[in-house]
Amino acid sequence: MVSELTPIRLVVLDMAGTTVADGGLVERAFAAAAGELGVEPGSADHAEKLDYVRATMGESKISVFRHLFGDEQRAQRANSAFEKAYGELVDGGHIAPVDGAREAIEELTAGGRTVVLTTGFARVTQDAILDALGWRDLVPHTLCPADAGGRGRPYPDMVLEAFLRTKAAEDVRQVAVVGDTSYDMLSGVRAGAGVVAGVLTGAHGDEALRAAGATSVLGSVAELPALLNGGG
């Protein structure tokens, strides 16, 4: 339940898996990145790396590739291949809004709240998703890790950047952070957000989201306005 003393003024929403249904495009794009670096499909090495990608959903992708491939040059090659493959899938019409996501965002903004859309992808990919969905003008602010100094989740940087950039809230307890991954939850907890809500339309389940600090777990983002209005 949201405290009446700290009404939520700023909502920081994740994109893929939370407001955007991408049908597993991250794993398909990872396959392209792994292939670029010579990781054989079906090998133990491929399976181990894919497990890491699944566990770190929500994190900045370049950070993931730095962990997987070590040196910066190989990480950048993998990241470029990933972003190129993901962008082609987006251009091919393989994404769609989560049911009720646009309506939820419009209800939140109509109620006087500021909404910021965030992602672990690079700016070029975030913009491609926004264009594909016709969401360019849906919210005034969108953030990727590069917009917040380069660190993505689980660091709180994008949440705090949204707080500073929008000036929509006076206190971090007036911020709600919503996402589908453990790292989304950790970023909200570390930012001091008053509401840290997980959704079950993406990568991680109820147990993992709560273990990472979720104060609420929703079936989807469509239930968020009711939660923030005190009905959840």
C-alpha positions as a Python dict, from the first residue, in 0.01 Angstrom:
ca = {
    (1, 'M'): (0, 0, 0),
    (2, 'V'): (130, 344, -91),
    (3, 'S'): (161, 581, 205),
    (4, 'E'): (-54, 893, 192),
    (5, 'L'): (249, 1081, 327),
    (6, 'T'): (455, 1000, 19),
    (7, 'P'): (226, 1008, -286),
    (8, 'I'): (403, 884, -594),
    (9, 'R'): (490, 1170, -832),
    (10, 'L'): (746, 1004, -1060),
    (11, 'V'): (714, 659, -1221),
    (12, 'V'): (1025, 499, -1374),
    (13, 'L'): (914, 222, -1607),
    (14, 'D'): (1130, -41, -1770),
    (15, 'M'): (1060, -114, -2137),
    (16, 'A'): (1132, -472, -2265),
    (17, 'G'): (935, -722, -2060),
    (18, 'T'): (748, -453, -1866),
    (19, 'T'): (578, -219, -2114),
    (20, 'V'): (706, -387, -2431),
    (21, 'A'): (653, -754, -2522),
    (22, 'D'): (955, -863, -2723),
    (23, 'G'): (893, -1238, -2731),
    (24, 'G'): (1245, -1340, -2637),
    (25, 'L'): (1428, -1112, -2880),
    (26, 'V'): (1711, -1062, -2632),
    (27, 'E'): (1805, -1429, -2653),
    (28, 'R'): (1778, -1426, -3034),
    (29, 'A'): (1999, -1118, -3055),
    (30, 'F'): (2243, -1277, -2809),
    (31, 'A'): (2279, -1569, -3049),
    (32, 'A'): (2401, -1325, -3314),
    (33, 'A'): (2647, -1170, -3070),
    (34, 'A'): (2777, -1509, -2959),
    (35, 'G'): (2820, -1612, -3321),
    (36, 'E'): (3020, -1295, -3390),
    (37, 'L'): (3263, -1400, -3115),
    (38, 'G'): (3284, -1763, -3232),
    (39, 'V'): (3077, -1922, -2955),
    (40, 'E'): (2932, -2241, -3101),
    (41, 'P'): (2554, -2287, -3065),
    (42, 'G'): (2479, -2594, -2853),
    (43, 'S'): (2816, -2587, -2679),
    (44, 'A'): (2858, -2580, -2301),
    (45, 'D'): (3018, -2237, -2337),
    (46, 'H'): (2712, -2107, -2526),
    (47, 'A'): (2475, -2248, -2262),
    (48, 'E'): (2676, -2097, -1977),
    (49, 'K'): (2682, -1755, -2139),
    (50, 'L'): (2310, -1770, -2219),
    (51, 'D'): (2236, -1854, -1855),
    (52, 'Y'): (2428, -1542, -1753),
    (53, 'V'): (2231, -1330, -2003),
    (54, 'R'): (1904, -1462, -1857),
    (55, 'A'): (2015, -1399, -1498),
    (56, 'T'): (2121, -1042, -1574),
    (57, 'M'): (1820, -932, -1779),
    (58, 'G'): (1775, -559, -1732),
    (59, 'E'): (2146, -485, -1700),
    (60, 'S'): (2328, -266, -1950),
    (61, 'K'): (2412, -496, -2240),
    (62, 'I'): (2767, -370, -2281),
    (63, 'S'): (2827, -454, -1914),
    (64, 'V'): (2698, -805, -1976),
    (65, 'F'): (2931, -852, -2271),
    (66, 'R'): (3229, -717, -2078),
    (67, 'H'): (3167, -987, -1820),
    (68, 'L'): (3123, -1260, -2081),
    (69, 'F'): (3407, -1177, -2317),
    (70, 'G'): (3665, -1005, -2102),
    (71, 'D'): (3852, -750, -2306),
    (72, 'E'): (3689, -428, -2426),
    (73, 'Q'): (3738, -490, -2797),
    (74, 'R'): (3557, -825, -2790),
    (75, 'A'): (3283, -683, -2569),
    (76, 'Q'): (3225, -397, -2811),
    (77, 'R'): (3210, -637, -3108),
    (78, 'A'): (2955, -851, -2930),
    (79, 'N'): (2750, -548, -2825),
    (80, 'S'): (2747, -409, -3180),
    (81, 'A'): (2630, -745, -3317),
    (82, 'F'): (2364, -767, -3047),
    (83, 'E'): (2227, -417, -3105),
    (84, 'K'): (2228, -469, -3484),
    (85, 'A'): (2041, -800, -3456),
    (86, 'Y'): (1791, -664, -3202),
    (87, 'G'): (1728, -357, -3417),
    (88, 'E'): (1660, -574, -3722),
    (89, 'L'): (1410, -781, -3524),
    (90, 'V'): (1238, -463, -3405),
    (91, 'D'): (1226, -331, -3762),
    (92, 'G'): (1079, -666, -3864),
    (93, 'G'): (776, -608, -3644),
    (94, 'H'): (865, -857, -3369),
    (95, 'I'): (767, -637, -3077),
    (96, 'A'): (435, -507, -2944),
    (97, 'P'): (313, -318, -2640),
    (98, 'V'): (225, -523, -2333),
    (99, 'D'): (-154, -531, -2317),
    (100, 'G'): (-277, -217, -2142),
    (101, 'A'): (70, -59, -2114),
    (102, 'R'): (-3, 250, -2319),
    (103, 'E'): (-336, 300, -2143),
    (104, 'A'): (-166, 267, -1802),
    (105, 'I'): (97, 527, -1894),
    (106, 'E'): (-171, 763, -2022),
    (107, 'E'): (-373, 716, -1701),
    (108, 'L'): (-68, 787, -1486),
    (109, 'T'): (20, 1104, -1674),
    (110, 'A'): (-343, 1218, -1684),
    (111, 'G'): (-337, 1187, -1305),
    (112, 'G'): (-48, 1432, -1282),
    (113, 'R'): (238, 1184, -1249),
    (114, 'T'): (554, 1202, -1460),
    (115, 'V'): (653, 880, -1638),
    (116, 'V'): (1005, 801, -1760),
    (117, 'L'): (1079, 497, -1979),
    (118, 'T'): (1416, 328, -1921),
    (119, 'T'): (1612, 46, -2082),
    (120, 'G'): (1938, -145, -2065),
    (121, 'F'): (1978, -115, -2443),
    (122, 'A'): (2178, 148, -2628),
    (123, 'R'): (2005, 470, -2733),
    (124, 'V'): (1979, 364, -3098),
    (125, 'T'): (1789, 50, -3000),
    (126, 'Q'): (1567, 233, -2750),
    (127, 'D'): (1473, 483, -3022),
    (128, 'A'): (1402, 202, -3269),
    (129, 'I'): (1160, 46, -3018),
    (130, 'L'): (988, 380, -2952),
    (131, 'D'): (951, 439, -3327),
    (132, 'A'): (817, 89, -3393),
    (133, 'L'): (549, 134, -3126),
    (134, 'G'): (467, 495, -3217),
    (135, 'W'): (564, 596, -2862),
    (136, 'R'): (799, 888, -2940),
    (137, 'D'): (557, 1139, -2792),
    (138, 'L'): (406, 916, -2525),
    (139, 'V'): (631, 1045, -2244),
    (140, 'P'): (865, 1348, -2231),
    (141, 'H'): (1167, 1159, -2098),
    (142, 'T'): (1334, 830, -2193),
    (143, 'L'): (1666, 711, -2052),
    (144, 'C'): (1929, 452, -2143),
    (145, 'P'): (2247, 378, -1942),
    (146, 'A'): (2454, 625, -2145),
    (147, 'D'): (2220, 905, -2036),
    (148, 'A'): (2307, 835, -1671),
    (149, 'G'): (2685, 815, -1687),
    (150, 'G'): (2710, 471, -1846),
    (151, 'R'): (2610, 244, -1562),
    (152, 'G'): (2284, 58, -1604),
    (153, 'R'): (2096, -157, -1357),
    (154, 'P'): (2133, -287, -1090),
    (155, 'Y'): (2289, 51, -1012),
    (156, 'P'): (2033, 320, -920),
    (157, 'D'): (2176, 573, -1166),
    (158, 'M'): (1891, 584, -1421),
    (159, 'V'): (1630, 618, -1146),
    (160, 'L'): (1823, 901, -984),
    (161, 'E'): (1885, 1062, -1324),
    (162, 'A'): (1508, 1056, -1382),
    (163, 'F'): (1458, 1214, -1037),
    (164, 'L'): (1710, 1489, -1110),
    (165, 'R'): (1614, 1551, -1472),
    (166, 'T'): (1237, 1572, -1428),
    (167, 'K'): (1224, 1743, -1087),
    (168, 'A'): (884, 1576, -1063),
    (169, 'A'): (931, 1463, -702),
    (170, 'E'): (1066, 1626, -388),
    (171, 'D'): (1175, 1302, -223),
    (172, 'V'): (1295, 970, -364),
    (173, 'R'): (1016, 807, -163),
    (174, 'Q'): (778, 971, -413),
    (175, 'V'): (931, 758, -691),
    (176, 'A'): (794, 425, -816),
    (177, 'V'): (1025, 188, -1003),
    (178, 'V'): (858, -84, -1208),
    (179, 'G'): (1018, -369, -1401),
    (180, 'D'): (1026, -738, -1482),
    (181, 'T'): (1374, -830, -1357),
    (182, 'S'): (1564, -867, -1032),
    (183, 'Y'): (1800, -592, -1143),
    (184, 'D'): (1506, -355, -1195),
    (185, 'M'): (1406, -421, -834),
    (186, 'L'): (1760, -372, -703),
    (187, 'S'): (1794, -41, -885),
    (188, 'G'): (1473, 81, -722),
    (189, 'V'): (1576, -34, -375),
    (190, 'R'): (1919, 126, -408),
    (191, 'A'): (1760, 453, -525),
    (192, 'G'): (1536, 461, -218),
    (193, 'A'): (1215, 448, -421),
    (194, 'G'): (891, 440, -222),
    (195, 'V'): (739, 175, -449),
    (196, 'V'): (938, -101, -617),
    (197, 'A'): (695, -310, -820),
    (198, 'G'): (766, -621, -1022),
    (199, 'V'): (553, -740, -1313),
    (200, 'L'): (509, -1097, -1434),
    (201, 'T'): (516, -1027, -1808),
    (202, 'G'): (890, -1060, -1855),
    (203, 'A'): (1206, -1235, -1749),
    (204, 'H'): (1172, -1316, -1378),
    (205, 'G'): (903, -1462, -1155),
    (206, 'D'): (740, -1364, -828),
    (207, 'E'): (997, -1527, -600),
    (208, 'A'): (1299, -1370, -770),
    (209, 'L'): (1137, -1026, -783),
    (210, 'R'): (1044, -1029, -413),
    (211, 'A'): (1389, -1162, -317),
    (212, 'A'): (1540, -862, -496),
    (213, 'G'): (1326, -619, -299),
    (214, 'A'): (990, -585, -477),
    (215, 'T'): (734, -424, -248),
    (216, 'S'): (456, -543, -482),
    (217, 'V'): (430, -790, -768),
    (218, 'L'): (165, -727, -1035),
    (219, 'G'): (29, -942, -1313),
    (220, 'S'): (120, -666, -1556),
    (221, 'V'): (182, -294, -1577),
    (222, 'A'): (-187, -249, -1654),
    (223, 'E'): (-248, -293, -1278),
    (224, 'L'): (-6, -15, -1182),
    (225, 'P'): (-248, 282, -1176),
    (226, 'A'): (-471, 99, -929),
    (227, 'L'): (-172, 19, -706),
    (228, 'L'): (-53, 379, -701),
    (229, 'N'): (-405, 508, -645),
    (230, 'G'): (-428, 297, -332),
    (231, 'G'): (-641, 20, -474),
    (232, 'G'): (-368, -239, -516),
}
